[in-house]
């Protein structure tokens, strides 16, 4: 008996939008591992690009706040650029989906500032290309 499994829409979202191919894998644990890797990559890119941008963009001066601000930017980029759901991002960052939604609103509101908008656009492009190049997925 060959039982054919159908991947859930949540499971196929990230992979299909990036590569236009079938789902990564049916096992949720493997999918979340790949999503976590992609989110970590985006967070690292965000931190490094903020250091490079330096004074050109306003990142909160206080260390605790800057860490959370980087995380907010990374969550926003994961949602907008990588097309991950709020729930998937929340699981990857150890936060609730409502926290991710709040982060996305905060970053979207700040995009009125031209230099910040250019910074976010650059992070989006780089994150998308790096995740694609890294082939962060599990082909099982």
PyMOL commands that set and color helices and strands:
alter all, ss='L'
color gray80, all
select helices_A, chain A and resi 9-19+28-56+63-80+86-93+97-110+114-134
alter helices_A, ss='H'
color red, helices_A
deselect
rebuild
show_as cartoon
